[in-house]
Amino acid sequence: MIKTFTQKVHKLSTNLNILRIVKLILAASKKWAFISILFIVIESALFYSSFYMVKVLIDMVSKHGVGNLKDEPLVIKYVILAAVSTIAYVALKSISSYIIEKQSAKVTEYVDDKIHRSAIELDLSFYESPEYFDILKRARDMGNDRPNLIVATIIDIGKNSINLALITSMLITIDWRLFPIMALFIIPTLFVRINFADTQNILRLSQTALERKSSYFSSLLTLDTHAKEIKSFGLGHHIRKIYVDIRLSLLDARLKISKRKVYQEVATSILATSGLFCCIAYIVIGSMHGSTSIGDITLFLIILPQSFTVMQTLSTGIATLYQNNVYVKSIFELFDLKSSLSEPQNPQSIPNDKNIDLELKNISFTYPHSNRPTLTNINLKLPAGKIIAVVGSNGAGKSTLIKLLCRLYDPTSGSILFFGKDIRNFISKDYQKQICAVFQDFGKYNVSAADNIKFGDIDGKSRPEIDVIEAAKNSGANLFIDKFSKGYETTMGRIFEDGQEVSIGQWQKLAIARAFYSPSRFIILDEATSALDATSEKELFNSLRDRIGNRAALIISHRQSAVKHADYIYFLYEGQISEHGTHDELIALKGGYFNLFKNTSL
Ligand SMILES: Nc1ncnc2c1ncn2[C@@H]1O[C@H](COP(=O)(O)OP(=O)(O)OP(=O)(O)O)[C@@H](O)[C@H]1O
């Protein structure tokens, strides 16, 4: 048992990340961390000094007996001192609860911000990995209160450690044997609690994926994203049942552990209470033999419940910290994740030259966790100022190609050349600014119409409002924005009180306006007009060249009307370019491109 306990203690100290947590607390606010420590030390010192003065008083009074007034001024002095330190302790205790709250709030904000910063820095591959979502879920599960709890627990452990040291020194002044007797009876409680926390952590880790699944099914029922389908297919109760079954299995596993803990806690509580009474018996018998003074007995009786509470709270604190360790670890795991996109040691600056081509050279790409290449040996050129189209059936790899062009992923082999240089020579953020894309699953931001467009150039804060209107006109979004009483200041979507829901096609026009507003050199439209009515789409593509200015564009579309105006077209088949040429050349070729469109009107 002792060996297991030592192993547990070792595991505890290495697993708890105490040093890292302390560093995190200091990073959140050094000032408040030091103030907290100062208050803890003073508070504990005052608490125990008032106890000690009571002991001295009682010893003084009992030694001199009734009617002896010689030491009266000294007695009064000690009474005043004990009163002052008790008053100071009470006042300090109230202030320190505010300080702990302040300190915890600082840590919460800091952790929250750091989680967001980490998420911003990660590349797209993380967002497509279940492992990342498990880490993120656990980190997010920290909730806003957990950092508070952790800080408060650490402070509590600090406070109780100081208290324990003071109690030990006081117990030693009475009889040094009292401390090991008490410790011996309390240690099993700590052992049980750590063991329970450990089992709970293992369970929590193994349950993360299932927890995420249950959150997913809950969100299907509660969020607006699937409400229409779920109601029209009558899926509600079916999904609710799946959710309930998952929750029950999670709860069942958790309750089994808790039940075991209850039995063990009862046993250790009996043991600890026996320890307490052993100490009482020891000291009382000691006083009967005259080896302990009245003051000692009084002090002992005052600090006995304290020492008992201190040791119990200390073990609870350590167990709580251990229990929360799984969340803390996930936070640190998240902070430690590094983008898989490498940044150059000596980055090259983006050239000002207007005529810059983008070229894919022998590109092959396999998704992480996949064993099949999605793209093989792709050669494609996006010359400055030209409109290029990529066409292919579902799953051919068109969107993947765009992810590579946007440097959301790096190719497995081959290179993407910007101005003749591999894009990995540029800082990824600088390069990404050169390209803007309207994705199939474009963003619908519940902010004003103007901000929806301005998100295309978040650094261009001082740009004139006319640019926003110009971008909206070019995408056709102005047609519905102008009808709102608040115009461009109207909040889009119905999530917020004053929001205005718009149709999917109108959302898409906003997304296209965002791309037009962007100062990037290349525009990518990936099925970006799929929800537009035929007239709007025709108007957009008929004059696309005017709308995008002197920029180059890459269009992906399943509609012939959208791609036929392109200067050059690549036909993608199962991840490879099987045909390329102008629209007329490809039609004349009567190959894949021709077959894809042969049943649709031009
Ligand atoms: N994150 C991913 N991880 C693994 N495989 C993926 C991932 N995303 C896409 N794929 C696979 O890559 C292939 C190409 O997908 P992609 O989205 O590029 O096709 P697409 O040509 O754009 O299709 P569509 O016309 O339907 O939009 C598909 O077989 C798909 O299953």
The ligand as an SDF file (V2000), in Angstrom:
LIG
                    3D

 31 33  0  0  0  0  0  0  0  0999 V2000
  -10.6350   16.7000  -44.8690 N   0  0  0  0  0  0  0  0  0  0  0  0
  -10.6120   15.6440  -45.6680 C   0  0  0  0  0  0  0  0  0  0  0  0
   -9.9770   14.5220  -45.2660 N   0  0  0  0  0  0  0  0  0  0  0  0
   -9.9260   13.4390  -46.0550 C   0  0  0  0  0  0  0  0  0  0  0  0
  -10.4830   13.3840  -47.2810 N   0  0  0  0  0  0  0  0  0  0  0  0
  -11.1180   14.4780  -47.7300 C   0  0  0  0  0  0  0  0  0  0  0  0
  -11.2300   15.6680  -46.9550 C   0  0  0  0  0  0  0  0  0  0  0  0
  -11.9100   16.5830  -47.6660 N   0  0  0  0  0  0  0  0  0  0  0  0
  -12.2120   15.9940  -48.8350 C   0  0  0  0  0  0  0  0  0  0  0  0
  -11.7380   14.7410  -48.8780 N   0  0  0  0  0  0  0  0  0  0  0  0
  -11.8390   13.7950  -49.9950 C   0  0  0  0  0  0  0  0  0  0  0  0
  -11.1930   14.3560  -51.1110 O   0  0  0  0  0  0  0  0  0  0  0  0
  -11.9170   14.0830  -52.2910 C   0  0  0  0  0  0  0  0  0  0  0  0
  -12.0980   15.3870  -53.0670 C   0  0  0  0  0  0  0  0  0  0  0  0
  -12.9110   16.2430  -52.3280 O   0  0  0  0  0  0  0  0  0  0  0  0
  -13.2070   17.7230  -52.8310 P   0  0  0  0  0  0  0  0  0  0  0  0
  -14.0450   18.3790  -51.8050 O   0  0  0  0  0  0  0  0  0  0  0  0
  -11.9280   18.3600  -53.1850 O   0  0  0  0  0  0  0  0  0  0  0  0
  -14.0490   17.4160  -54.1390 O   0  0  0  0  0  0  0  0  0  0  0  0
  -14.7760   18.4300  -55.1260 P   0  0  0  0  0  0  0  0  0  0  0  0
  -14.2580   18.1710  -56.4740 O   0  0  0  0  0  0  0  0  0  0  0  0
  -14.6740   19.8170  -54.6380 O   0  0  0  0  0  0  0  0  0  0  0  0
  -16.2750   17.8940  -55.0030 O   0  0  0  0  0  0  0  0  0  0  0  0
  -17.6600   18.6960  -55.1070 P   0  0  0  0  0  0  0  0  0  0  0  0
  -17.8920   18.9750  -56.5510 O   0  0  0  0  0  0  0  0  0  0  0  0
  -18.6410   17.6880  -54.6140 O   0  0  0  0  0  0  0  0  0  0  0  0
  -17.5600   19.8990  -54.2740 O   0  0  0  0  0  0  0  0  0  0  0  0
  -13.2140   13.4310  -51.8730 C   0  0  0  0  0  0  0  0  0  0  0  0
  -13.1420   12.0520  -52.1760 O   0  0  0  0  0  0  0  0  0  0  0  0
  -13.2930   13.6240  -50.3910 C   0  0  0  0  0  0  0  0  0  0  0  0
  -13.8270   12.5050  -49.7610 O   0  0  0  0  0  0  0  0  0  0  0  0
  1  2  1  0
  2  3  1  0
  2  7  2  0
  3  4  2  0
  4  5  1  0
  5  6  2  0
  6  7  1  0
  6 10  1  0
  7  8  1  0
  8  9  2  0
  9 10  1  0
 10 11  1  0
 11 12  1  0
 11 30  1  0
 12 13  1  0
 13 14  1  0
 13 28  1  0
 14 15  1  0
 15 16  1  0
 16 17  2  0
 16 18  1  0
 16 19  1  0
 19 20  1  0
 20 21  2  0
 20 22  1  0
 20 23  1  0
 23 24  1  0
 24 25  2  0
 24 26  1  0
 24 27  1  0
 28 29  1  0
 28 30  1  0
 30 31  1  0
M  END
$$$$
